[in-house]
Each structure stands twice: as structure tokens, then as C-alpha cells.
Amino acid sequence: MANVGSKGIVRYEETFATPTVGAAGAGIAWVVSNDSGTDFARAVNTSRGLHITGVTGATAGNMTELCGDTLMFTGQTGHSSVELLVQFDVVTNLAFNFGFNDEVLETGGSASLPMELTTTAWASNSANFLGFAFDTAADNDDLHCCWVASNVDCATTSATLVEGKSLRMSGIAPTADKWLYLKVEMQDRGSGNGVRATFMAADHAGRSAEKVFNTTVARTTPMCFYFGLEARTTSARNCRIKCPAWEQTIETV
């Protein structure tokens, strides 16, 4: 942490009080994209207040994404974190990722999520990603911690123990029309070491879980805030997001 008095860390939390979400450009903090659905945009609801909502297309594999507008996080700054509240209208036939990704929006039309989980098998589409995966195509409809580093996945299957710990957050999963809190942190472990990752989740009923892993994600890999939702069948999926936030330490240089 830099020697700058009480300002050792920068924190940004988005309220969407002003229009900061859309196509990349001046004043846009949150970049959006979708295959054939509806881009994330500001919305107001009597029970949910101010938030953003996005809808996938009604085609299997269609995605809608929300990203920070630039690759601004690296492990070697010391500490970085991303967090949000997320809610889905229906929790069937969908998959999502949340965390740090090495690309602002996945490349190309009909791109896939950075990491997917079918039955128990991991499949990575990004070269580098660190975060949560949820996939109704998996054997277990729970949140899973995951990462890929230089195209090498954290494990072969979701049942594989990493450092003696399960990647699965047993019993923690989204519930339709209820807020789910997610946070992913990464901390530097020094030259030659992958970042340490902390995964935290809490559901509407007060259940929570936390897991910590020493990952293989390089401390020098530039990453962005990433959320992606993918439809698993020909049914569109609606998603709501509230209060995305990030933190980053001010490095001593």
C-alpha cells in the first residue's frame, strides 16, 4: 500500500444515479454487449429501486454482458476486489460468470462465457479468468469458484479438490427474484507466485460462504470487472444488477 495517509485504497461503487452504462465512450464506466437480447440499461422498480436490467436472446448460447470499460486490475497492485448484487427472474437453463476477466467483453458474436461447467467438466474460453461460475448444465446447481491462467484451467472437473478444498460452494445458489451478493478478491503473493483469491457469497436467506485459494493467475495479467449471462435453451433470461463496486490498493512505487 502506498504511503499516502488514509488513502491507501480506492473504492468505487455504482448507483446508476447517472447514465454510466452503455456502449464504450466518454462518461461510460460500464460497457455492455449482447447477442440478440437487450443490453443492460437503467431501470426502476417499486420494490427493487434503481438498478440495471438485461435480457439474453431466446436462443441457446446467447449472452448479455456487463464489464468495466478497461483492463485496470493486476495482482501486483496488492489488493483488488469486485462485487455486486445480482438477481434472475428464473433460475433454470442459464449460466453466468462473475469476477475478473482478461478481455472487456468476450470476443465476437455468440461468444461463450469465460468458463463453463457441463456435468462436472470445466471448459474455458478465456485465456485468463478468476471468479464464480454457475451453470444449470452442471451436475450440481451451486456456485463454483474457478480460474484459468494462460489457458490452463484450475482443475479438470468440479469434483477435483484444489489445496484439499472443493471448488463448489455447496448450498449457495441464486433464487428467482431474490438478490445474491457476490465478491471476488485477489491479493498479491509476490514475484513468481499466482495471486491469492478470496470468494465470498451470501444469499437472501442469510446463508453465506467464503473460500480462499492460491491460484495460478499471474500477478501481471491485466483484468477487468466482468459479468456475463448465457441462455442454455431457447428461453430468454432476465437479469438485474445493483450496486456493482470495485476496490484497488494504491501501490508503492
C-alpha positions in Angstrom: 0.0 0.0 0.0 1.3 3.5 -0.9 2.3 5.8 1.9 -0.5 8.3 1.3 -2.1 8.7 4.7 -5.6 7.2 5.0 -5.9 6.9 1.2 -4.3 3.5 0.8 -7.2 2.2 -1.3 -9.5 3.4 -4.0 -13.2 2.3 -3.9 -15.8 2.9 -6.5 -19.5 1.9 -6.0 -22.0 2.5 -8.8 -25.5 3.6 -8.0 -26.6 4.3 -11.6 -27.9 7.7 -10.5 -26.4 9.0 -13.7 -26.3 7.0 -17.1 -22.8 5.4 -16.9 -23.7 2.1 -18.7 -23.8 1.6 -22.5 -21.5 1.4 -25.5 -17.9 2.4 -24.8 -17.4 6.2 -24.8 -17.0 9.3 -22.8 -18.6 9.0 -19.4 -19.3 5.3 -19.7 -17.9 3.2 -16.8 -19.8 0.0 -17.6 -19.6 -1.4 -21.2 -22.4 -3.7 -22.3 -23.0 -6.2 -25.1 -25.5 -8.9 -26.1 -26.0 -11.3 -29.0 -29.7 -10.8 -29.8 -31.3 -9.7 -26.5 -31.5 -6.4 -24.6 -28.4 -4.6 -23.3 -28.2 -3.8 -19.6 -29.8 -0.4 -19.0 -31.1 1.6 -16.1 -34.4 0.6 -14.6 -36.6 1.5 -11.6 -38.9 -0.8 -9.8 -41.1 -0.1 -6.7 -39.6 -3.0 -4.8 -36.0 -3.0 -6.2 -35.3 0.6 -6.6 -32.8 1.9 -9.1 -30.8 -0.9 -10.8 -29.9 -2.1 -14.3 -31.6 -5.0 -16.2 -30.6 -7.0 -19.2 -32.1 -9.9 -21.2 -30.5 -12.6 -23.2 -31.8 -13.6 -26.6 -34.2 -16.5 -26.9 -31.5 -18.7 -28.5 -29.3 -21.3 -26.7 -25.9 -19.8 -26.2 -27.0 -16.2 -26.4 -25.2 -13.9 -23.9 -25.6 -10.5 -22.4 -22.5 -8.9 -20.6 -21.6 -6.1 -18.3 -17.9 -5.1 -18.0 -15.7 -2.4 -16.6 -14.5 -0.3 -19.6 -10.8 -1.1 -19.3 -8.3 -3.7 -18.1 -7.4 -2.0 -14.8 -6.7 -4.7 -12.3 -3.4 -6.6 -11.8 -2.5 -8.8 -8.9 0.8 -6.9 -8.3 -1.0 -3.7 -7.1 -1.6 -5.6 -3.9 -5.3 -6.0 -3.4 -8.2 -5.8 -5.8 -11.9 -6.8 -5.5 -15.1 -6.7 -7.5 -18.6 -7.2 -6.1 -22.3 -6.9 -7.0 -25.9 -7.8 -6.2 -27.5 -10.0 -8.9 -31.0 -11.3 -9.4 -32.7 -13.5 -12.1 -36.3 -13.8 -13.0 -36.0 -17.6 -13.4 -33.1 -19.8 -12.3 -33.3 -22.6 -15.0 -31.5 -23.1 -18.2 -28.9 -20.4 -17.6 -25.2 -20.0 -16.8 -23.3 -17.0 -15.6 -19.7 -15.9 -14.7 -18.7 -13.1 -12.4 -15.2 -11.9 -11.4 -12.0 -10.7 -13.2 -11.6 -11.4 -17.0 -8.7 -10.6 -19.3 -11.0 -9.1 -22.0 -13.5 -6.3 -22.0 -16.5 -8.3 -23.4 -15.8 -11.7 -24.9 -14.6 -11.5 -28.5 -17.1 -11.9 -31.4 -20.7 -12.6 -31.8 -22.2 -15.5 -29.9 -19.1 -15.8 -27.8 -19.2 -18.1 -24.8 -18.7 -17.3 -21.1 -15.1 -17.2 -19.9 -15.6 -20.5 -18.0 -18.4 -23.0 -18.4 -19.3 -26.2 -16.4 -21.1 -29.1 -18.1 -21.9 -32.0 -15.8 -18.6 -31.9 -14.0 -16.2 -30.8 -16.7 -14.6 -27.3 -16.9 -14.3 -25.6 -20.3 -12.5 -22.3 -20.5 -13.0 -19.8 -23.4 -10.9 -17.0 -21.9 -7.1 -17.4 -21.5 -7.4 -15.8 -18.0 -10.4 -15.5 -15.7 -10.8 -15.6 -12.0 -14.3 -15.7 -10.4 -17.6 -17.5 -9.9 -19.3 -19.9 -12.3 -22.9 -21.1 -12.1 -24.3 -23.4 -14.7 -27.5 -25.3 -14.8 -25.8 -27.7 -17.2 -23.7 -28.8 -14.2 -24.4 -31.8 -12.0 -24.6 -29.5 -9.0 -26.6 -26.3 -9.3 -24.4 -24.4 -6.9 -21.9 -21.6 -7.2 -18.4 -22.8 -8.0 -15.1 -20.9 -7.6 -12.8 -21.2 -10.7 -10.0 -19.7 -12.6 -8.0 -20.2 -15.8 -4.4 -19.0 -16.2 -2.7 -18.8 -19.6 -5.3 -21.3 -20.9 -4.8 -23.8 -18.1 -7.9 -24.5 -16.0 -7.9 -24.6 -12.2 -9.0 -28.3 -12.3 -10.2 -30.9 -14.8 -13.6 -31.4 -13.1 -15.7 -29.6 -10.5 -15.2 -32.5 -8.2 -11.4 -32.1 -8.1 -10.1 -30.8 -4.8 -7.7 -27.9 -5.0 -5.4 -27.4 -2.0 -7.6 -30.1 -0.3 -10.7 -27.9 -0.8 -13.8 -28.2 -3.0 -14.4 -25.6 -5.7 -18.1 -25.9 -5.0 -20.0 -23.7 -2.6 -22.4 -26.3 -1.6 -25.9 -25.0 -0.9 -25.2 -21.5 -2.2 -27.1 -20.7 -5.4 -29.3 -18.0 -6.9 -33.1 -18.0 -6.1 -35.5 -16.5 -8.6 -36.4 -12.8 -7.9 -34.0 -12.7 -4.9 -30.8 -10.8 -4.5 -27.5 -12.7 -4.4 -24.3 -11.0 -3.2 -21.0 -12.0 -4.8 -17.5 -10.7 -4.2 -14.1 -11.8 -5.6 -10.8 -10.6 -4.2 -7.3 -11.1 -5.4 -4.1 -10.4 -3.4 -0.5 -10.4 -4.5 1.8 -13.2 -3.2 5.0 -11.7 -4.6 7.1 -12.4 -7.7 6.8 -15.8 -9.2 3.6 -16.6 -7.4 0.0 -16.7 -8.6 -2.5 -14.4 -6.9 -4.4 -15.5 -3.8 -8.2 -15.4 -4.4 -11.0 -15.0 -1.9 -14.5 -15.8 -3.0 -17.5 -14.6 -0.9 -21.2 -15.2 -1.5 -24.4 -14.5 0.5 -28.0 -15.3 -0.4 -31.3 -13.6 0.5 -31.9 -16.1 3.4 -28.7 -15.2 5.2 -26.6 -18.2 4.1 -23.0 -17.3 3.3 -19.8 -19.0 2.2 -16.2 -18.0 1.8 -13.3 -19.9 0.1 -9.7 -18.9 -0.3 -7.3 -20.4 -2.9 -3.7 -19.8 -4.0 -4.3 -19.6 -7.8 -2.1 -19.8 -10.8 -3.3 -16.5 -12.2 -0.2 -14.4 -12.9 0.2 -11.2 -10.9 1.0 -9.2 -14.1 -2.2 -10.2 -16.1 -4.4 -7.2 -16.8 -8.0 -7.9 -15.9 -11.4 -6.1 -15.9 -14.7 -6.3 -13.9 -16.7 -8.9 -15.7 -20.3 -10.3 -15.6 -21.8 -12.5 -18.3 -25.1 -14.3 -18.5 -25.8 -17.1 -21.1 -29.1 -18.7 -22.0 -28.9 -22.5 -22.1 -32.1 -23.1 -24.1 -34.4 -21.1 -26.4 -35.9 -19.2 -23.5 -34.7 -15.6 -22.8 -33.3 -15.0 -19.4 -33.8 -11.7 -17.5 -31.1 -10.4 -15.1 -31.0 -7.5 -12.7 -27.8 -6.0 -11.2 -27.5 -3.5 -8.3 -24.5 -1.7 -6.7 -21.5 -3.1 -8.7 -18.3 -2.0 -6.9 -14.6 -2.4 -7.1 -11.6 -1.7 -4.9 -7.9 -1.4 -5.7 -4.9 -0.5 -3.4 -2.6 2.3 -4.3 0.7 0.6 -5.0 4.0 1.9 -3.5 6.3 2.8 -6.5 
